[in-house]
Amino acid sequence: MRWRVGERVVVRYRVEGGYSDALGDLLEVRPDGVVVRTRRGDVAVPAAVMVTGKRVPPPPAADPRPR
């Protein structure tokens, strides 16, 4: 894997009954998997269940207009 800690990534991985995605900042890259910090917390994704992944751009800036 050529990802680096601190990059924003999305990782698709197998779960019982289908797939799930982890979108966020990459905390760890190891031969046996990765750890991604998502909005809901840290997600450890073992390499054995990873389907695909890629770098993604930063999230859009917050809209400064009042609601």
C-alpha positions as CSV (number, residue, x, y, z in Angstrom):
1,M,0.0,0.0,0.0
2,R,1.3,3.4,-0.9
3,W,-1.0,5.4,1.4
4,R,0.6,7.6,4.1
5,V,-0.6,8.4,7.6
6,G,-2.7,11.6,7.5
7,E,-4.1,11.2,4.0
8,R,-7.9,11.2,3.6
9,V,-9.1,7.8,2.3
10,V,-12.1,5.7,1.7
11,V,-11.8,1.9,2.2
12,R,-14.5,-0.5,1.2
13,Y,-14.5,-3.8,3.2
14,R,-16.6,-6.9,3.6
15,V,-19.0,-7.3,6.5
16,E,-21.6,-9.9,7.2
17,G,-24.3,-9.4,4.7
18,G,-22.5,-7.1,2.4
19,Y,-20.0,-4.2,2.4
20,S,-19.2,-1.1,4.4
21,D,-17.0,2.0,3.9
22,A,-14.6,3.8,6.2
23,L,-14.1,7.4,5.1
24,G,-11.7,9.6,7.0
25,D,-8.1,10.3,7.9
26,L,-5.6,7.4,7.8
27,L,-4.1,6.8,11.3
28,E,-2.1,3.6,10.6
29,V,-0.9,1.5,7.7
30,R,0.3,-2.0,8.4
31,P,0.8,-5.1,6.4
32,D,-2.2,-6.7,8.1
33,G,-4.6,-3.7,7.6
34,V,-5.3,0.0,8.2
35,V,-6.9,2.2,10.8
36,V,-9.1,5.1,9.6
37,R,-10.5,7.9,11.8
38,T,-14.1,8.4,10.7
39,R,-16.6,10.9,12.1
40,R,-18.0,8.0,14.3
41,G,-14.6,6.9,15.6
42,D,-11.6,4.9,14.6
43,V,-12.2,1.9,12.3
44,A,-9.6,-0.9,12.0
45,V,-9.9,-2.7,8.7
46,P,-8.0,-5.9,8.3
47,A,-6.4,-6.5,5.0
48,A,-8.2,-9.8,4.6
49,V,-11.6,-8.1,4.3
50,M,-10.5,-5.0,2.3
51,V,-12.1,-4.9,-1.2
52,T,-10.9,-1.5,-2.5
53,G,-9.7,1.9,-1.3
54,K,-8.5,5.2,-2.6
55,R,-7.4,8.7,-1.6
56,V,-10.1,11.3,-1.5
57,P,-10.1,15.1,-1.5
58,P,-10.7,17.0,1.7
59,P,-14.3,17.5,2.9
60,P,-16.1,20.6,1.5
61,A,-15.8,23.7,3.5
62,A,-18.7,24.6,5.8
63,D,-21.3,26.9,4.3
64,P,-20.8,30.3,6.1
65,R,-24.4,31.4,5.5
66,P,-26.7,31.3,8.5
67,R,-29.5,28.8,8.3
